[in-house]
Amino acid sequence: MTAGFIEARGGRRYASGWPGRVIVRGQSEARRHLASLDPTHVLSLKAPGLSYLGPRDLAPDRHLVLEFDDVDDPASLAAPTREHVAAARGFADGLPADARLLIHGLQGVSRAPAMAIGLLAGLLPPNEAAAAVRACCSQPPSPNRLLVALFDEELGLSGTLMEACDTRFVPGSGTLRRRGAQASTNFAFDMLKGCEAAVDEAP
């Protein structure tokens, strides 16, 4: 069994009623297991110049592809920008209440978890958004810090989303940091509506 879609159950929703129901996977998983995962919408993150090998044949209004590299320096060529964040938030604003959003990058470890955190942070407090993302990932996440920072700025969170990720994740390690009492949060996982997906992840 692998983690399935989680839903932020804080009462807030995006413009068309979407409650933040997400799952995060790598490109290969997303393509091979699309039928089993059964998303209604897909948000694909790919590097410019590389072939797209993710899910195909999706209706244009159900599939958003954003192109940027997995880099932390905003001066880097093809770094994520506020335009990418705005496009993702605009896509989320149009998702219906019953939408199940699959977010994937190349491996599902850096850009895709950061995107999930950013979209959840539109509905949940920063600590809760950061805490929630692990439940919808199939790999231990190490969220892209630049993308998180862009969401932090876009949402007017004054650095608290970055702080939440720095507290919870060890940069670049792909593992969760063990958190002390000072980093505690009131996040309750019963706020998430989990839907376990029986997916064979073998190559």
HELIX and SHEET records of a PDB file:
HELIX    1   1 GLN A   27  ARG A   32  1                                   6    
HELIX    2   2 LEU A   34  LEU A   37  1                                   4    
HELIX    3   3 PRO A   60  ARG A   62  5                                   3    
HELIX    4   4 ARG A   82  ASP A   93  1                                  12    
HELIX    5   5 ARG A  111  LEU A  120  1                                  10    
HELIX    6   6 PRO A  126  VAL A  133  1                                   8    
HELIX    7   7 ARG A  134  CYS A  136  5                                   3    
HELIX    8   8 ARG A  145  GLU A  154  1                                  10    
HELIX    9   9 THR A  160  ARG A  168  1                                   9    
HELIX   10  10 ALA A  181  ALA A  183  5                                   3    
HELIX   11  11 PHE A  189  MET A  191  5                                   3    
SHEET    1   A 6 HIS A  63  GLU A  67  0                                        
SHEET    2   A 6 HIS A  41  LYS A  46  1                                        
SHEET    3   A 6 LEU A 101  HIS A 104  1                                        
SHEET    4   A 6 ARG A  21  ARG A  25  1                                        
SHEET    5   A 6 THR A   2  GLU A   7 -1                                        
SHEET    6   A 6 CYS A 195  ALA A 197 -1                                        
END                                                                             
